[in-house]
Amino acid sequence: MPATRLGVRAAALGLVFATGLAAQPLPNPDLELAHHVLRRITFGANAELLGRIVSPPAGTTAMQAARSYIREQLAPNPFLVPADWPYGGTAVKTLAEPGGDLGVPPLPHGTPQIEQFNFAQPLGTVLAHALDSRWQLREVMAEFWERHFNTHLVGSQGWFLQYVGGNQDKAAAHAWYFEWQANNHYREHALDTFHDLLSFTSKHVSMVVYLHLYANVQTAPNEDYARELMELYTMRPSLPGPTPVPNYDQNDVETVARILTGWTVDPTQAQYPFLFDPSTHDTAPKPPLFTVSGSPWSVPAGATGVGEGDALLLHLAGREATKDFVCRKLIDYFLADGAADIHPTLLQQMKTAWGTLGDIKSVLSALLLSSEFLGPRYRFARARLPLEMVMSGPRAFGAQPQPNPLVPGHYNPLSLANSYLSLLAMGQGLFGYPAPNGYPQASLAQLSPSIALARIAHANEALYGPALSSLNIDLAGQIVTALPATWNNPFAVSQFLLERLYGTRWTAQDQNHLLVVFANAYFARAAAIGGTPDITSFPPSADYDYIVRSAAVAAISMTQGGAR
């Protein structure tokens, strides 16, 4: 190695270690609490939200501030800030609102507008809201319900061919449009009632087509939706316990299918609305359901036609087995896998809050304001889902989509591309799971070498990717704002990166690793420019930006980055 390069490397190492080796972070319960809450109910902590909890107004504790933020998120007001229509965030407004840069056609949507759709609108809408929405819990829950009521209409787009003249592009446009429409419903009603979501999905074309309800007729019953309705969306096959109690049997699947005969959609209208066809409905008496569970139910007297199915959905939404299944699933997601068995009192409180329709806001209030959620036991105890991994790093450092060069004040939707490609690399492309059980949310399902490698690759793309396909992250600006006196001190900058990403969940070894990255990046930059990098000039130079981005990639890629 030439002597000049050795000299540069020695200078870099001297610069890095001039401030001394790293030490363990000091305990900071308030910062630990803030990161826990924000890692669970948002797609990632950022400076503003951390400040709200860690540095609340005088006389307010961090715990009080955390509870206040949770309550605010449980009662989203889309018009609290007029400029934040409809769900908060400038990027959301310019990208995802009708007429915005994603190409969502102005409402109301007719056939010509539907045919303007492709993958960009539904994918971009999810990513823009996850990145920039003020109402983060609503977005987290919208994706929870998207997984719970999973459909894969793109795989079923052939069904539309018969109604669009055999045109493949038009069939694909319809498939993407209705996925977008369903996702927007989950977003709008994410905190309303479970009954609303269950009723919506059972009558929406995305589900009617996906699980063949349109083919469920008296003369040839189709059991696909009936089976998944009980197995995946409401009760599951049995109640857990030392001796599992069955919730239903095959006779119930057959009877439920008979109750739902005649449920279809009207393809003669642009929106393919729900249609009940009495000519294909099984009008014969139905036997009692769920007798195997010990809690039988019968179609109410006087309920006929579509009313039979409506009565069934209403009953299922309030059935004890449904409460147990969905509340356990929420506990698993917000605390840890299997935590419901450890906290039977919390589970019962949530089931009581459920009521008869499934009051989601009340159920989440019982969970998210509980000592089990706010206490220290489950911090960093779950693996992040891929969408959470992809969004958390950019959100931590104030990322925004790239400006739209053609429309001042708007954003370029292409800058969301790398985020979506990273999701594909992690095996969870949006709207891409073909089976009705949806992408798995269990922690073990997120732990694989391929996902870990994809997470590191995403960190590189987020910080170094091409401008057109990556989000805009002014990392140097973030550092200068946070560290006005020590912005070019590697020790201070490495601590800033770790605290912003992980609170106090890092070690001296982690910081020393970043300090070595600083030195190596300094050396790499020197080799690239053939001289000494400028890390002292203000405003920060391109050399400084390269070096701190290298350290940020290393910080995001740490093991803690995959935990929530």
C-alpha positions as CSV (number, residue, x, y, z in Angstrom):
1,M,0.0,0.0,0.0
2,P,1.5,3.4,-0.9
3,A,2.8,5.5,2.0
4,T,0.4,8.3,1.3
5,R,-2.6,5.9,1.7
6,L,-1.1,4.6,4.9
7,G,-0.8,8.1,6.1
8,V,-4.4,8.9,5.2
9,R,-5.7,5.8,7.0
10,A,-3.6,6.5,10.1
11,A,-5.0,10.1,10.1
12,A,-8.5,8.7,9.8
13,L,-8.0,6.3,12.7
14,G,-6.5,9.0,14.7
15,L,-9.4,11.3,14.0
16,V,-11.9,8.6,15.0
17,F,-10.2,7.6,18.2
18,A,-9.1,11.0,19.4
19,T,-12.2,11.2,21.4
20,G,-11.6,7.9,23.1
21,L,-13.2,4.5,22.9
22,A,-16.9,4.1,23.2
23,A,-18.7,3.4,26.5
24,Q,-22.0,1.7,27.3
25,P,-24.9,4.1,26.9
26,L,-26.3,5.6,30.2
27,P,-29.7,4.3,31.3
28,N,-32.5,6.5,30.0
29,P,-35.9,5.1,30.9
30,D,-37.7,7.9,29.1
31,L,-35.9,7.3,25.8
32,E,-36.3,3.5,26.2
33,L,-40.1,4.0,26.7
34,A,-40.4,6.4,23.7
35,H,-38.6,4.0,21.3
36,H,-40.7,1.0,22.5
37,V,-44.0,2.8,21.9
38,L,-43.0,4.2,18.6
39,R,-41.5,1.0,17.3
40,R,-44.8,-0.8,18.0
41,I,-47.5,1.6,17.0
42,T,-45.8,3.5,14.1
43,F,-43.6,2.5,11.2
44,G,-40.6,4.0,13.0
45,A,-39.6,6.6,15.5
46,N,-38.5,10.1,14.2
47,A,-37.1,13.2,15.9
48,E,-40.5,14.9,16.4
49,L,-42.2,11.9,18.0
50,L,-39.2,11.0,20.2
51,G,-39.2,14.6,21.4
52,R,-42.9,14.5,22.2
53,I,-42.3,11.7,24.7
54,V,-38.8,12.3,25.9
55,S,-39.1,16.1,26.3
56,P,-42.7,16.7,27.2
57,P,-44.0,20.0,28.6
58,A,-43.1,20.9,32.1
59,G,-45.1,19.0,34.7
60,T,-45.7,16.1,32.3
61,T,-43.8,12.8,32.6
62,A,-42.6,10.7,29.7
63,M,-45.2,8.0,30.6
64,Q,-48.0,10.6,30.5
65,A,-46.7,11.9,27.2
66,A,-46.6,8.3,25.8
67,R,-50.2,7.6,26.9
68,S,-51.3,10.9,25.4
69,Y,-49.8,10.0,22.1
70,I,-51.4,6.6,22.1
71,R,-54.8,8.1,22.8
72,E,-54.3,10.6,20.0
73,Q,-53.5,7.8,17.6
74,L,-56.6,5.9,18.7
75,A,-58.8,8.9,17.7
76,P,-57.4,10.1,14.4
77,N,-58.9,13.4,13.2
78,P,-58.1,13.8,9.5
79,F,-59.0,17.5,9.6
80,L,-56.9,18.4,12.7
81,V,-54.4,20.0,10.4
82,P,-56.3,21.3,7.3
83,A,-53.2,20.8,5.1
84,D,-52.9,17.2,6.1
85,W,-55.9,15.9,4.2
86,P,-56.9,13.1,4.4
87,Y,-54.6,11.1,6.7
88,G,-51.7,13.5,7.4
89,G,-48.4,14.3,5.8
90,T,-47.5,16.4,2.8
91,A,-46.2,13.4,0.9
92,V,-49.4,11.6,1.4
93,K,-51.4,14.6,0.1
94,T,-49.4,15.1,-3.1
95,L,-48.8,11.4,-3.9
96,A,-51.8,9.5,-2.8
97,E,-54.9,11.7,-2.8
98,P,-57.1,11.6,-5.9
99,G,-55.5,13.5,-8.7
100,G,-52.0,13.2,-7.0
101,D,-48.7,12.2,-8.4
102,L,-49.4,8.4,-8.1
103,G,-52.1,8.8,-10.7
104,V,-55.1,8.0,-8.5
105,P,-58.0,9.3,-10.7
106,P,-60.3,11.9,-9.2
107,L,-63.4,10.6,-7.6
108,P,-66.0,9.3,-8.4
109,H,-64.4,6.3,-10.2
110,G,-66.1,4.9,-13.2
111,T,-64.9,2.4,-15.7
112,P,-62.6,4.8,-17.6
113,Q,-61.0,5.8,-14.2
114,I,-60.6,2.2,-13.2
115,E,-58.7,1.5,-16.4
116,Q,-56.1,4.1,-15.4
117,F,-54.9,1.9,-12.6
118,N,-51.9,-0.3,-12.4
119,F,-49.6,-1.5,-9.6
120,A,-48.3,2.0,-8.8
121,Q,-51.4,3.3,-7.1
122,P,-52.0,0.6,-4.5
123,L,-48.3,0.0,-3.8
124,G,-47.5,3.7,-3.7
125,T,-50.5,4.5,-1.5
126,V,-49.4,2.0,1.2
127,L,-45.7,3.2,1.1
128,A,-46.6,6.9,1.2
129,H,-48.9,6.5,4.1
130,A,-46.5,4.3,6.0
131,L,-43.7,6.8,5.5
132,D,-45.5,10.1,6.1
133,S,-49.0,9.7,7.6
134,R,-49.6,11.6,10.8
135,W,-51.9,8.7,11.9
136,Q,-49.4,6.0,12.2
137,L,-51.4,3.6,14.3
138,R,-54.1,3.7,11.7
139,E,-51.6,2.7,9.1
140,V,-50.2,-0.1,11.2
141,M,-53.7,-1.5,11.7
142,A,-54.6,-1.1,8.1
143,E,-51.8,-3.4,7.2
144,F,-52.8,-5.8,10.1
145,W,-56.3,-6.1,8.5
146,E,-54.8,-6.4,5.1
147,R,-53.0,-9.5,6.3
148,H,-56.0,-10.8,8.2
149,F,-58.4,-10.5,5.3
150,N,-55.8,-11.3,2.7
151,T,-56.9,-11.5,-1.0
152,H,-54.7,-12.0,-4.1
153,L,-56.8,-10.5,-6.8
154,V,-53.9,-10.1,-9.1
155,G,-53.8,-13.9,-9.3
156,S,-57.5,-13.9,-10.0
157,Q,-57.5,-11.1,-12.6
158,G,-58.5,-13.6,-15.3
159,W,-62.0,-13.4,-13.9
160,F,-62.3,-9.9,-15.1
161,L,-61.4,-10.8,-18.7
162,Q,-65.0,-11.9,-19.5
163,Y,-66.2,-8.4,-18.6
164,V,-63.6,-6.3,-20.3
165,G,-63.6,-7.8,-23.7
166,G,-60.7,-10.1,-23.0
167,N,-58.2,-7.2,-22.7
168,Q,-55.4,-8.3,-20.3
169,D,-54.4,-4.7,-19.5
170,K,-57.9,-3.8,-18.5
171,A,-58.3,-6.9,-16.4
172,A,-55.1,-6.1,-14.6
173,A,-56.2,-2.5,-14.0
174,H,-59.5,-3.8,-12.4
175,A,-57.6,-6.2,-10.2
176,W,-55.2,-3.5,-8.9
177,Y,-58.0,-0.9,-8.5
178,F,-60.1,-3.2,-6.3
179,E,-57.1,-4.1,-4.2
180,W,-56.5,-0.3,-3.8
181,Q,-60.1,0.2,-2.9
182,A,-60.2,-2.5,-0.2
183,N,-56.9,-1.3,1.3
184,N,-58.4,2.2,1.6
185,H,-61.4,0.8,3.4
186,Y,-59.1,-0.9,5.9
187,R,-57.3,2.4,6.4
188,E,-60.5,4.4,6.8
189,H,-62.1,1.9,9.2
190,A,-59.1,0.4,10.8
191,L,-60.2,1.5,14.3
192,D,-64.0,1.1,13.9
193,T,-65.6,-2.3,14.3
194,F,-64.6,-5.8,13.4
195,H,-68.2,-6.4,12.1
196,D,-67.8,-3.6,9.6
197,L,-64.6,-5.1,8.3
198,L,-66.0,-8.6,8.2
199,S,-69.2,-7.5,6.4
200,F,-67.2,-5.3,3.9
201,T,-64.9,-8.1,2.9
202,S,-67.6,-10.6,2.5
203,K,-69.4,-8.4,0.0
204,H,-66.4,-6.8,-1.8
205,V,-65.4,-8.0,-5.2
206,S,-61.9,-8.7,-4.1
207,M,-63.1,-11.4,-1.7
208,V,-66.1,-12.5,-3.8
209,V,-63.8,-13.3,-6.7
210,Y,-60.8,-14.6,-4.7
211,L,-62.7,-17.2,-2.7
212,H,-65.3,-17.9,-5.3
213,L,-68.4,-16.7,-3.6
214,Y,-69.8,-15.9,-7.0
215,A,-69.7,-19.6,-7.8
216,N,-71.5,-20.6,-4.6
217,V,-74.9,-21.5,-5.8
218,Q,-77.7,-23.9,-4.5
219,T,-77.1,-26.5,-7.2
220,A,-73.3,-26.6,-6.7
221,P,-72.2,-25.1,-3.3
222,N,-68.6,-23.8,-3.1
223,E,-67.2,-24.0,0.3
224,D,-64.0,-21.9,-0.1
225,Y,-65.2,-18.7,1.5
226,A,-67.3,-20.5,4.2
227,R,-64.2,-22.5,5.4
228,E,-61.9,-19.5,5.5
229,L,-64.5,-17.3,7.1
230,M,-64.4,-19.6,10.2
231,E,-60.8,-20.8,10.0
232,L,-59.0,-17.6,9.3
233,Y,-61.2,-14.6,9.7
234,T,-63.2,-15.3,12.8
235,M,-63.0,-18.3,15.1
236,R,-60.2,-20.6,13.9
237,P,-60.8,-24.4,14.2
238,S,-60.5,-24.7,18.0
239,L,-60.1,-22.8,21.2
240,P,-56.6,-23.2,22.6
241,G,-56.0,-25.0,25.9
242,P,-54.8,-28.2,27.4
243,T,-57.8,-29.9,25.8
244,P,-58.7,-27.9,22.7
245,V,-62.4,-27.3,22.1
246,P,-63.5,-27.5,18.5
247,N,-65.3,-24.4,17.2
248,Y,-66.9,-26.0,14.2
249,D,-66.8,-29.1,12.0
250,Q,-67.3,-30.0,8.4
251,N,-71.1,-30.0,8.7
252,D,-70.9,-26.3,9.7
253,V,-68.7,-25.5,6.7
254,E,-71.4,-27.0,4.5
255,T,-74.2,-25.2,6.2
256,V,-72.4,-21.8,6.1
257,A,-71.8,-22.3,2.4
258,R,-75.6,-22.9,2.0
259,I,-76.4,-19.8,4.0
260,L,-74.2,-17.7,1.7
261,T,-75.5,-19.1,-1.6
262,G,-76.5,-16.3,-3.9
263,W,-73.8,-13.9,-2.7
264,T,-72.1,-12.4,-5.8
265,V,-71.4,-9.1,-7.5
266,D,-73.0,-7.1,-10.3
267,P,-70.5,-7.0,-13.2
268,T,-72.8,-4.7,-15.2
269,Q,-71.9,-1.8,-13.0
270,A,-68.4,-0.2,-12.9
271,Q,-67.9,-0.7,-9.2
272,Y,-68.9,-4.4,-9.3
273,P,-71.1,-3.9,-6.2
274,F,-72.5,-6.7,-4.1
275,L,-75.5,-8.4,-5.5
276,F,-77.7,-11.0,-3.8
277,D,-79.2,-13.4,-6.4
278,P,-82.3,-15.1,-4.9
279,S,-82.5,-17.5,-7.8
280,T,-79.3,-19.2,-6.7
281,H,-79.9,-19.1,-2.9
282,D,-80.6,-22.3,-1.0
283,T,-84.0,-21.5,0.7
284,A,-84.3,-24.8,2.6
285,P,-84.1,-24.7,6.4
286,K,-80.6,-24.7,7.9
287,P,-79.7,-26.9,10.9
288,P,-78.1,-25.4,14.0
289,L,-74.5,-24.4,13.6
290,F,-71.5,-24.9,15.9
291,T,-73.1,-27.7,18.0
292,V,-69.7,-29.3,18.3
293,S,-68.5,-26.3,20.3
294,G,-71.2,-26.6,23.0
295,S,-72.5,-23.1,22.0
296,P,-74.9,-23.8,19.1
297,W,-76.5,-21.0,17.0
298,S,-79.4,-21.0,14.6
299,V,-80.5,-18.6,11.9
300,P,-83.0,-16.3,13.6
301,A,-86.6,-16.8,12.8
302,G,-87.7,-14.4,10.0
303,A,-84.2,-14.1,8.5
304,T,-84.4,-15.1,4.9
305,G,-82.3,-14.6,1.7
306,V,-79.4,-12.3,2.2
307,G,-80.6,-11.7,5.8
308,E,-79.4,-15.2,6.7
309,G,-75.9,-14.3,5.8
310,D,-76.0,-10.9,7.5
311,A,-77.3,-12.5,10.7
312,L,-74.5,-15.1,10.5
313,L,-71.8,-12.4,10.1
314,L,-73.3,-10.4,13.0
315,H,-73.2,-13.4,15.2
316,L,-69.6,-14.4,14.2
317,A,-68.4,-10.9,14.9
318,G,-69.6,-11.1,18.5
319,R,-69.0,-14.8,19.1
320,E,-66.7,-15.6,22.0
321,A,-64.4,-17.7,19.9
322,T,-63.9,-14.8,17.5
323,K,-63.1,-12.4,20.3
324,D,-60.5,-14.9,21.6
325,F,-58.9,-15.4,18.3
326,V,-58.5,-11.8,17.1
327,C,-57.5,-10.5,20.6
328,R,-54.8,-13.1,20.8
329,K,-53.6,-12.2,17.4
330,L,-53.4,-8.5,18.5
331,I,-51.5,-9.4,21.6
332,D,-49.1,-11.5,19.6
333,Y,-48.5,-8.6,17.3
334,F,-48.1,-5.8,19.8
335,L,-46.4,-7.7,22.6
336,A,-44.8,-11.1,21.6
337,D,-45.8,-14.4,20.2
338,G,-47.7,-16.4,22.8
339,A,-48.0,-13.5,25.2
340,A,-51.8,-14.0,25.5
341,D,-51.2,-17.2,27.4
342,I,-49.0,-15.3,29.9
343,H,-51.5,-12.5,30.4
344,P,-55.0,-14.0,30.7
345,T,-56.3,-10.9,32.6
346,L,-55.3,-8.6,29.7
347,L,-56.8,-11.0,27.2
348,Q,-60.1,-11.0,29.2
349,Q,-60.1,-7.2,29.4
350,M,-59.7,-6.9,25.7
351,K,-62.5,-9.4,25.1
352,T,-64.8,-7.4,27.4
353,A,-63.9,-4.2,25.5
354,W,-64.8,-6.1,22.2
355,G,-68.6,-5.9,22.9
356,T,-70.9,-7.4,20.4
357,L,-69.5,-5.8,17.2
358,G,-65.8,-5.8,17.9
359,D,-65.0,-2.3,19.0
360,I,-61.4,-2.1,17.7
361,K,-60.6,1.2,19.3
362,S,-61.7,0.0,22.7
363,V,-59.9,-3.3,22.3
364,L,-56.6,-1.5,21.4
365,S,-57.1,1.0,24.2
366,A,-57.2,-1.9,26.7
367,L,-54.0,-3.3,25.1
368,L,-51.9,-0.3,24.3
369,L,-52.6,1.6,27.6
370,S,-51.9,-1.6,29.7
371,S,-49.0,-2.0,32.0
372,E,-48.1,-5.1,29.9
373,F,-47.6,-3.0,26.8
374,L,-46.0,0.0,28.5
375,G,-43.8,-1.9,30.8
376,P,-40.3,-3.1,30.1
377,R,-40.9,-6.8,29.5
378,Y,-41.6,-6.9,25.8
379,R,-39.2,-4.2,24.5
380,F,-37.3,-5.3,21.4
381,A,-39.0,-8.7,21.9
382,R,-40.5,-9.1,18.4
383,A,-39.1,-9.2,14.9
384,R,-40.1,-6.4,12.6
385,L,-42.2,-7.2,9.6
386,P,-40.5,-6.3,6.3
387,L,-42.6,-3.2,5.7
388,E,-41.6,-2.0,9.2
389,M,-37.9,-2.7,8.4
390,V,-38.1,-0.8,5.1
391,M,-39.8,2.2,6.6
392,S,-38.1,2.6,10.0
393,G,-34.6,3.7,8.9
394,P,-35.8,6.3,6.4
395,R,-38.4,7.6,9.0
396,A,-35.7,7.9,11.6
397,F,-33.7,10.3,9.5
398,G,-36.6,12.4,8.1
399,A,-36.9,10.8,4.7
400,Q,-39.2,12.2,2.1
401,P,-39.9,11.2,-1.5
402,Q,-37.9,13.0,-4.2
403,P,-39.4,16.2,-5.6
404,N,-41.3,15.9,-8.8
405,P,-39.3,17.7,-11.4
406,L,-42.4,18.5,-13.5
407,V,-44.7,19.7,-10.7
408,P,-43.2,22.1,-8.1
409,G,-44.2,21.3,-4.6
410,H,-45.1,17.7,-5.5
411,Y,-43.2,14.4,-5.2
412,N,-41.9,11.9,-7.7
413,P,-43.6,8.5,-7.1
414,L,-40.6,6.7,-8.6
415,S,-38.7,7.5,-5.4
416,L,-40.8,4.8,-3.7
417,A,-39.5,2.1,-6.1
418,N,-36.5,1.0,-4.0
419,S,-38.7,0.6,-1.0
420,Y,-41.0,-1.8,-2.8
421,L,-38.1,-3.7,-4.4
422,S,-36.7,-4.2,-0.9
423,L,-40.0,-5.7,0.2
424,L,-39.9,-8.1,-2.7
425,A,-36.4,-9.1,-1.8
426,M,-37.6,-9.8,1.8
427,G,-40.3,-12.0,0.4
428,Q,-43.3,-9.8,1.3
429,G,-44.2,-7.8,-1.7
430,L,-47.4,-5.8,-1.1
431,F,-50.6,-7.6,-2.2
432,G,-48.4,-10.5,-3.2
433,Y,-49.3,-13.4,-0.9
434,P,-51.4,-16.0,-2.9
435,A,-52.8,-17.9,0.1
436,P,-55.8,-16.7,2.1
437,N,-54.0,-16.8,5.5
438,G,-51.9,-13.7,4.5
439,Y,-48.2,-13.1,5.2
440,P,-47.1,-14.6,8.5
441,Q,-46.6,-12.1,11.4
442,A,-44.8,-14.5,13.8
443,S,-41.3,-13.4,14.7
444,L,-39.7,-16.7,13.5
445,A,-41.1,-16.1,10.1
446,Q,-39.1,-12.9,9.8
447,L,-35.7,-14.4,10.8
448,S,-33.8,-15.7,7.8
449,P,-30.5,-15.0,6.2
450,S,-32.2,-13.8,3.1
451,I,-34.2,-11.2,5.0
452,A,-31.2,-10.1,6.9
453,L,-29.2,-9.6,3.7
454,A,-32.1,-7.8,2.0
455,R,-32.3,-5.5,5.1
456,I,-28.6,-4.6,4.7
457,A,-29.1,-4.1,0.9
458,H,-32.1,-1.8,1.6
459,A,-30.0,0.3,4.0
460,N,-27.5,0.8,1.2
461,E,-30.2,1.6,-1.3
462,A,-32.0,4.0,1.1
463,L,-28.8,6.0,1.8
464,Y,-26.9,5.6,-1.5
465,G,-29.5,4.6,-4.1
466,P,-30.1,6.5,-7.3
467,A,-32.0,9.7,-6.6
468,L,-34.9,8.9,-8.9
469,S,-35.7,5.6,-7.2
470,S,-34.8,6.3,-3.6
471,L,-36.2,8.5,-0.9
472,N,-34.6,11.8,-0.2
473,I,-32.7,11.7,3.2
474,D,-30.8,14.8,4.3
475,L,-28.7,13.0,6.8
476,A,-26.1,15.7,7.1
477,G,-28.8,18.3,7.8
478,Q,-30.3,16.0,10.5
479,I,-26.9,15.6,12.2
480,V,-26.1,19.4,12.1
481,T,-29.5,20.2,13.6
482,A,-29.1,17.7,16.4
483,L,-25.4,18.4,17.0
484,P,-24.6,22.0,16.2
485,A,-21.3,22.0,18.1
486,T,-20.1,18.5,17.5
487,W,-21.5,17.6,14.0
488,N,-18.0,16.5,12.7
489,N,-17.0,14.6,15.8
490,P,-17.3,10.8,14.9
491,F,-17.9,9.8,18.5
492,A,-20.8,12.3,18.9
493,V,-22.2,11.4,15.4
494,S,-22.1,7.6,16.1
495,Q,-23.9,8.1,19.3
496,F,-26.5,10.2,17.6
497,L,-27.1,7.5,14.9
498,L,-27.5,4.8,17.5
499,E,-29.8,6.8,19.8
500,R,-32.0,7.9,17.0
501,L,-32.4,4.3,15.8
502,Y,-32.3,2.3,19.0
503,G,-32.6,4.6,22.1
504,T,-30.4,2.9,24.6
505,R,-30.4,-0.6,23.0
506,W,-26.9,-0.5,21.9
507,T,-23.5,-1.3,23.3
508,A,-19.9,0.1,23.4
509,Q,-19.1,-2.6,20.9
510,D,-21.8,-1.3,18.5
511,Q,-20.4,2.2,18.8
512,N,-16.8,1.0,18.3
513,H,-18.0,-0.8,15.1
514,L,-19.4,2.5,13.8
515,L,-16.2,4.3,14.7
516,V,-14.2,1.8,12.6
517,V,-16.8,2.3,9.8
518,F,-16.1,6.1,10.0
519,A,-12.4,5.4,9.6
520,N,-12.8,3.0,6.7
521,A,-15.2,5.3,4.9
522,Y,-12.8,8.2,5.4
523,F,-10.0,6.0,3.8
524,A,-12.3,4.9,1.0
525,R,-13.3,8.5,0.2
526,A,-9.7,9.6,0.2
527,A,-8.8,6.9,-2.3
528,A,-11.8,7.9,-4.4
529,I,-10.9,11.6,-4.6
530,G,-7.1,11.1,-4.5
531,G,-6.7,13.4,-1.5
532,T,-7.8,14.3,2.0
533,P,-11.5,14.3,2.6
534,D,-13.0,17.6,3.8
535,I,-14.9,16.9,7.0
536,T,-14.5,20.3,8.6
537,S,-16.0,22.8,6.2
538,F,-19.5,24.2,6.9
539,P,-22.0,23.6,5.4
540,P,-20.9,19.9,5.3
541,S,-19.1,18.8,2.2
542,A,-19.9,15.8,-0.1
543,D,-17.0,14.0,1.6
544,Y,-18.7,14.4,5.0
545,D,-22.0,13.3,3.5
546,Y,-20.5,10.1,2.1
547,I,-18.8,9.2,5.4
548,V,-21.8,9.7,7.7
549,R,-24.0,7.8,5.2
550,S,-21.7,4.9,5.4
551,A,-22.0,4.9,9.2
552,A,-25.8,5.2,9.0
553,V,-25.9,2.1,6.7
554,A,-23.9,0.2,9.2
555,A,-26.1,1.4,12.1
556,I,-29.4,0.5,10.3
557,S,-28.0,-2.9,9.4
558,M,-27.3,-3.9,13.0
559,T,-29.2,-6.8,14.6
560,Q,-31.4,-4.4,16.6
561,G,-32.7,-3.0,13.3
562,G,-34.7,-6.1,12.7
563,A,-36.4,-6.0,16.2
564,R,-39.4,-4.1,17.5
